[in-house]
Amino acid sequence: MPQNFSRGSIAAEFPPLDIARVETWITRPAKGDHGFGDVKPCLFVRLTSHDGVEGWGEGYVLDGHEPDVAGIIHTIAPGIAALDAITPWGLRDLVSQADTAHLDVDYAGATSAIEMAVWDMIGQVTEKPLYALLGAAGRRDLSIYSNIWSDTQWTGAELAERAVFLIEQGYDAVKIHPLHNHTEEQAIEAVHMIRGAIGPEPKLMVDLDSNDDVELALTVAAAIKPDTITWLEEPADGTDIKGLARIRREAGLPVVTGEKQTGVAHFKTLLAHDAADILNPDIAGVGGLLDMLEIAGLADGKGVVVSPHCWNSMTVAASAMMHFCMVIPNPGMAEIYPEYLGHGRLYASAGFEISGPVARTLDRPGLGVSINTAALDGLSSQHDASDLAARRMQ
């Protein structure tokens, strides 16, 4: 598999593309599978060419920021449509010209969504899956884990019950958020309870949700270490690189970070300070797939694994995540939100399938995603479209 993802290293000849129309959808909140947790609003973009070729993307959005990210997409789309050559590299060059003050998670979510859709269009035209465009010779099983999150059901007993249910469904790795609405003592007790409930074999990951108290993180880490913790995620804010490096040195547990950070520069600094064992940038929020690939290459050079974050719909962005994991040399487990899977099936056929503890990409062009737009319209609070057909004539 290639480790250099420059355009010259990718064998596929990229066809000329144009963008005549850009559309965005924002879905309404919904109840998740089995009522355990809620499905957050998700943001989708569809690019359509003059010839009717479509590409789908999805942007990472924080609660309440969905209209802002959609607005950024519609603002920058005309500039993309006016490019002489619409490619992921041309898009990256264009968006990199923005003022650095704009390079926040909203802007990165917008550019991630657009670039994802461009890759999907290329796959449709060349009739190749994304992983094949990027040089992977064939499919392979990808390790996944199940994220347990709920704003309502979060006692130790409820989390343990959910963990047992997911293990029985075939997952062999679960992640919990014990400090969410918990005291330090409650968090530690919850971890003990969950490990006792699922037994010694399944992997158990603990996410401290960017806790801002390094001493608290170290105390919790010491108390739960006997529970055989696979990794400690976001034990400090992702921008607190010194704090993360200290936790990594002293906790004796693998440290994961990067889910809320954007751009390659942050991850270069993180790796230079030996502040993480595993990186988890979000495929729909870091800035684009090219950034993800560059980060993975830098991480591989340091012996660091990439286990992508995916707090998204489990349809478009999750499909892109699976293709990404297919081609990098250092993939860890990919993130799945089981509560979101049923909701996604209401309007989409994802580009991957789950079988127990693994996922497999499907041999379909591009991301391999099929969207029922009528169903998506019915589940959305907002659908905006911009006609860009005349832009390339100006």
C-alpha positions as MATLAB code, in Angstrom:
seq = 'MPQNFSRGSIAAEFPPLDIARVETWITRPAKGDHGFGDVKPCLFVRLTSHDGVEGWGEGYVLDGHEPDVAGIIHTIAPGIAALDAITPWGLRDLVSQADTAHLDVDYAGATSAIEMAVWDMIGQVTEKPLYALLGAAGRRDLSIYSNIWSDTQWTGAELAERAVFLIEQGYDAVKIHPLHNHTEEQAIEAVHMIRGAIGPEPKLMVDLDSNDDVELALTVAAAIKPDTITWLEEPADGTDIKGLARIRREAGLPVVTGEKQTGVAHFKTLLAHDAADILNPDIAGVGGLLDMLEIAGLADGKGVVVSPHCWNSMTVAASAMMHFCMVIPNPGMAEIYPEYLGHGRLYASAGFEISGPVARTLDRPGLGVSINTAALDGLSSQHDASDLAARRMQ';
ca = [
       0.000    0.000    0.000;
       1.324    3.452   -0.814;
       2.538    5.679    1.989;
       3.017    8.720   -0.234;
      -0.385   10.098   -1.161;
       0.744   12.942   -3.408;
      -1.141   13.155   -6.681;
       1.833   11.780   -8.586;
       1.904    8.660   -6.420;
      -1.701    7.708   -7.176;
      -2.038    5.748  -10.387;
      -5.590    6.738  -11.321;
      -5.931    9.424  -13.976;
      -8.304   11.971  -12.551;
     -11.051   13.071  -14.906;
     -11.973   16.713  -15.433;
     -14.762   17.651  -13.040;
     -17.120   20.571  -12.785;
     -19.642   21.540  -10.132;
     -22.971   22.902  -11.282;
     -24.903   22.586   -8.029;
     -24.199   22.268   -4.321;
     -26.837   21.183   -1.811;
     -26.738   20.781    1.961;
     -29.048   18.964    4.338;
     -29.240   19.232    8.141;
     -31.097   16.375    9.778;
     -33.306   16.783   12.826;
     -32.367   15.162   16.160;
     -33.827   11.695   16.572;
     -33.963    8.794   18.980;
     -31.259    6.210   18.537;
     -31.542    2.450   18.355;
     -33.194    0.879   21.402;
     -33.771    4.392   22.810;
     -30.426    4.402   24.601;
     -29.123    7.660   23.188;
     -30.117   10.449   20.810;
     -28.925   10.936   17.240;
     -27.510   14.427   16.849;
     -28.194   16.604   13.797;
     -25.941   15.679   10.882;
     -24.825   17.754    7.889;
     -24.608   16.371    4.351;
     -23.465   17.942    1.094;
     -24.140   16.797   -2.456;
     -22.140   18.134   -5.385;
     -23.595   17.647   -8.860;
     -21.814   18.176  -12.185;
     -23.301   19.450  -15.436;
     -23.369   15.831  -16.611;
     -25.303   14.701  -13.545;
     -22.411   13.059  -11.685;
     -23.036   13.250   -7.952;
     -20.716   13.165   -4.981;
     -21.699   13.013   -1.317;
     -19.838   14.378    1.693;
     -20.529   14.889    5.385;
     -19.200   17.533    7.749;
     -18.495   17.193   11.447;
     -20.721   19.623   13.332;
     -20.944   20.659   16.953;
     -24.385   21.126   18.469;
     -25.927   24.362   17.234;
     -23.223   24.961   14.612;
     -24.937   23.121   11.767;
     -26.252   26.249    9.938;
     -22.841   27.907   10.281;
     -21.041   24.994    8.630;
     -23.669   24.787    5.877;
     -23.241   28.517    5.310;
     -19.475   28.106    4.924;
     -20.018   25.355    2.348;
     -22.275   27.582    0.240;
     -19.888   30.520    0.632;
     -16.768   28.733   -0.584;
     -18.452   26.517   -3.208;
     -18.433   29.182   -5.977;
     -14.675   29.533   -5.678;
     -14.296   25.780   -5.988;
     -16.620   25.665   -8.991;
     -14.476   28.319  -10.680;
     -11.257   26.278  -10.399;
      -9.708   25.269  -13.718;
      -9.221   21.752  -12.356;
     -11.465   20.557   -9.550;
      -9.418   17.980   -7.674;
      -8.822   17.291   -3.983;
      -5.419   18.956   -4.355;
      -6.829   22.036   -6.056;
      -9.461   22.288   -3.343;
      -6.802   21.979   -0.658;
      -4.750   24.758   -2.253;
      -7.800   27.012   -2.427;
      -8.978   26.572    1.155;
      -5.422   26.894    2.507;
      -5.440   30.505    1.317;
      -8.054   31.388    3.937;
      -7.095   33.576    6.867;
      -5.801   31.349    9.661;
      -8.438   32.874   11.943;
     -11.021   30.968    9.924;
      -9.341   27.587   10.258;
     -11.521   26.394   13.108;
     -13.556   23.213   13.464;
     -16.530   24.714   11.584;
     -14.410   25.689    8.596;
     -12.599   22.351    8.670;
     -15.931   20.521    8.821;
     -17.059   22.376    5.707;
     -13.873   21.698    3.740;
     -13.866   18.060    4.856;
     -17.405   17.615    3.547;
     -16.633   19.208    0.181;
     -13.399   17.298   -0.358;
     -15.141   14.045    0.592;
     -17.780   14.742   -2.058;
     -15.107   15.478   -4.684;
     -13.464   12.117   -3.972;
     -16.859   10.456   -4.306;
     -17.398   12.134   -7.693;
     -14.003   10.929   -8.910;
     -14.905    7.418   -7.854;
     -18.211    7.605   -9.726;
     -16.532    8.764  -12.948;
     -13.669    6.236  -12.791;
     -15.965    3.482  -11.443;
     -13.476    2.726   -8.687;
     -13.939    2.525   -4.911;
     -12.072    5.210   -3.004;
      -9.657    2.691   -1.518;
      -8.699    1.560   -5.040;
      -8.188    5.159   -6.172;
      -5.719    5.506   -3.305;
      -3.824    2.371   -4.261;
      -5.097   -0.414   -2.013;
      -4.928   -3.744   -3.837;
      -8.018   -5.244   -2.227;
     -10.367   -5.190    0.711;
      -9.573   -6.391    4.189;
     -11.342   -6.654    7.516;
     -11.167   -3.466    9.587;
     -11.309   -3.573   13.368;
     -14.080   -1.461   14.889;
     -15.238   -0.496   18.357;
     -18.564    0.550   19.772;
     -18.921    3.930   21.465;
     -21.373    4.032   24.387;
     -22.751    7.531   24.826;
     -25.981    8.870   26.267;
     -27.125   12.116   27.845;
     -29.843   10.326   29.791;
     -28.708    6.781   30.630;
     -25.346    7.108   32.261;
     -25.324    5.422   35.669;
     -22.745    2.695   36.098;
     -25.446    0.037   36.006;
     -26.992    1.437   32.802;
     -23.619    1.675   31.093;
     -22.778   -1.873   32.145;
     -26.087   -3.151   30.778;
     -25.475   -1.416   27.456;
     -21.918   -2.763   27.276;
     -23.108   -6.314   27.845;
     -25.779   -5.877   25.164;
     -23.221   -4.682   22.594;
     -20.797   -7.487   23.377;
     -23.660   -9.920   22.861;
     -24.325   -8.269   19.481;
     -20.809   -9.231   18.357;
     -18.651   -6.217   19.182;
     -15.453   -7.091   21.028;
     -14.476   -3.542   22.045;
     -16.503   -0.815   23.769;
     -15.722    2.752   24.802;
     -17.283    4.524   27.766;
     -17.359    8.103   29.106;
     -17.312    7.612   32.881;
     -16.694   11.262   33.835;
     -19.766   12.385   31.899;
     -22.147   13.581   34.641;
     -20.092   11.650   37.201;
     -17.825   12.500   40.082;
     -14.340   11.064   40.183;
     -15.458    8.317   42.562;
     -18.519    7.471   40.474;
     -16.406    7.320   37.334;
     -13.961    4.870   38.866;
     -16.784    2.741   40.238;
     -18.480    2.700   36.818;
     -15.328    1.430   35.111;
     -14.958   -1.351   37.698;
     -18.620   -2.273   37.248;
     -18.445   -2.393   33.455;
     -15.285   -4.488   33.398;
     -16.889   -6.899   35.822;
     -20.020   -7.114   33.685;
     -18.346   -7.778   30.327;
     -15.586  -10.025   31.622;
     -11.838   -9.930   30.977;
     -11.700  -10.536   27.209;
     -13.452   -7.596   25.484;
     -11.442   -4.418   24.992;
     -12.516   -1.544   27.231;
     -11.596    2.038   26.291;
     -12.129    5.022   28.575;
     -12.810    8.526   27.241;
     -12.367   11.397   29.703;
     -13.896   13.918   27.263;
     -11.087   16.483   27.217;
     -11.040   16.800   30.991;
      -9.258   20.024   32.012;
      -7.684   18.684   35.214;
      -4.495   16.709   34.595;
      -4.261   15.618   38.238;
      -7.809   14.230   38.093;
      -6.984   12.327   34.910;
      -3.924   10.795   36.546;
      -5.929    9.807   39.628;
      -8.621    8.134   37.538;
      -6.028    6.431   35.342;
      -4.236    4.940   38.365;
      -7.500    3.661   39.839;
      -8.761    2.001   36.646;
      -5.469    0.626   35.344;
      -6.119   -2.804   36.968;
      -9.287   -3.034   34.834;
      -7.111   -3.660   31.746;
      -7.871   -0.474   29.850;
      -7.034   -0.561   26.138;
      -6.631    3.206   25.911;
      -7.285    6.475   27.720;
      -8.901    8.946   25.342;
      -8.769   12.733   25.612;
      -7.529   12.715   29.234;
      -6.774   16.422   28.733;
      -7.868   19.010   26.222;
      -6.372   18.271   22.825;
      -4.584   21.627   22.803;
      -2.890   20.916   26.151;
       0.030   19.102   24.592;
       2.227   19.360   27.699;
      -0.551   17.941   29.837;
      -1.116   15.071   27.415;
       2.610   14.305   27.297;
       2.744   14.215   31.093;
      -0.266   11.895   31.317;
       1.301    9.612   28.721;
       4.532    9.435   30.738;
       2.931    8.903   34.135;
      -0.365    7.060   33.611;
       1.006    3.887   32.106;
      -1.934    3.702   29.674;
      -1.964    4.402   25.920;
      -3.147    7.981   25.318;
      -5.497    8.919   22.463;
      -6.133   12.483   21.300;
      -7.018   14.614   18.274;
     -10.783   14.362   17.743;
     -11.452   18.112   17.956;
      -8.292   19.366   16.284;
      -7.885   20.455   12.668;
      -5.078   20.668   10.156;
      -1.731   18.910    9.892;
       0.329   21.412   11.909;
      -1.318   20.541   15.233;
      -0.593   16.850   14.786;
       3.028   17.530   13.845;
       3.444   19.364   17.145;
       1.658   16.625   19.054;
       3.947   13.970   17.587;
       7.056   16.080   18.176;
       6.201   16.181   21.899;
       5.505   12.419   22.085;
       2.104   13.303   23.534;
       0.055   10.412   22.106;
       0.199    6.713   21.353;
      -2.854    6.876   19.100;
      -4.287    9.754   17.053;
      -8.024   10.060   16.427;
      -8.707   12.921   13.996;
     -12.257   12.978   12.670;
     -12.535   12.138    8.974;
     -15.258   14.786    8.581;
     -13.681   17.471   10.733;
      -9.901   17.536   10.367;
     -10.000   19.477    7.088;
     -10.045   16.767    4.445;
      -8.936   13.288    3.490;
      -5.600   14.584    2.207;
      -4.900   15.992    5.670;
      -5.894   12.662    7.208;
      -3.509   10.804    4.909;
      -0.633   13.172    5.671;
      -1.260   12.875    9.410;
      -1.292    9.095    9.127;
       2.042    9.140    7.335;
       3.610   11.375    9.986;
       2.201    9.177   12.744;
       3.526    6.016   11.109;
       6.999    7.518   11.110;
       6.744    7.817   14.898;
       5.216    4.380   15.455;
       1.848    5.950   16.309;
      -1.474    4.381   15.314;
      -4.440    6.266   13.797;
      -7.845    5.235   15.135;
     -10.280    7.675   13.497;
     -12.941    9.499   15.450;
     -16.384    9.526   13.792;
     -19.127   11.336   15.719;
     -21.157   11.460   12.539;
     -24.156    9.783   10.933;
     -22.638    6.320   10.350;
     -23.402    6.710    6.633;
     -21.295    9.036    4.450;
     -18.452   10.034    6.791;
     -18.209    6.551    8.287;
     -17.861    5.107    4.778;
     -15.023    7.542    4.051;
     -13.413    6.513    7.346;
     -13.451    2.850    6.335;
     -11.812    3.571    2.984;
      -9.177    5.652    4.777;
      -8.416    2.779    7.133;
      -8.042    0.493    4.116;
      -5.079    2.391    2.703;
      -2.993    3.679    5.611;
      -0.187    1.489    7.016;
      -1.063    2.114   10.663;
      -4.841    1.760   11.190;
      -6.278    1.207   14.639;
      -9.908    0.528   15.444;
     -12.518    2.631   13.654;
     -15.324    4.216   15.691;
     -18.951    3.096   15.439;
     -21.995    4.654   17.135;
     -24.428    1.719   17.248;
     -27.330    4.008   18.224;
     -26.956    5.830   14.868;
     -26.975    2.799   12.565;
     -30.737    2.291   12.388;
     -31.420    5.972   11.786;
     -28.907    6.042    8.942;
     -30.598    3.110    7.243;
     -33.788    5.215    6.968;
     -32.220    7.264    4.170;
     -28.902    5.681    3.179;
     -27.114    2.518    2.207;
     -23.617    2.935    3.634;
     -20.467    1.938    1.793;
     -19.513   -0.693    4.348;
     -21.004   -3.592    6.257;
     -20.453   -4.670    9.847;
     -19.883   -8.283   10.791;
     -19.299   -8.732   14.498;
     -16.082   -6.966   15.494;
     -15.062   -5.954   11.962;
     -16.264   -3.825    9.071;
     -15.698   -4.296    5.354;
     -15.943   -1.729    2.594;
     -18.203   -2.581   -0.337;
     -16.966   -2.749   -3.907;
     -18.961    0.224   -5.129;
     -17.638    3.353   -6.865;
     -16.432    6.227   -4.707;
     -17.549    6.059   -1.096;
     -20.064    3.368   -1.992;
     -22.943    5.300   -0.417;
     -26.449    5.484   -1.843;
     -28.780    8.194   -0.522;
     -32.571    8.308   -0.780;
     -32.993   12.079   -1.021;
     -36.764   11.963   -0.535;
     -36.268   10.139    2.755;
     -33.446   12.507    3.713;
     -35.702   15.495    2.988;
     -38.315   14.032    5.325;
     -35.799   13.730    8.155;
     -34.185   17.141    7.655;
     -34.836   20.535    9.171;
     -33.040   22.384    6.382;
     -32.224   21.735    2.709;
     -30.400   24.477    0.819;
     -29.196   24.491   -2.777;
     -26.952   26.790   -4.779;
     -26.847   26.835   -8.583;
     -23.246   27.250   -9.711;
     -23.766   26.383  -13.358;
     -22.665   29.795  -14.649;
     -19.607   30.199  -12.453;
     -17.126   28.539  -14.816;
     -18.320   30.710  -17.677;
     -17.402   33.959  -15.885;
];
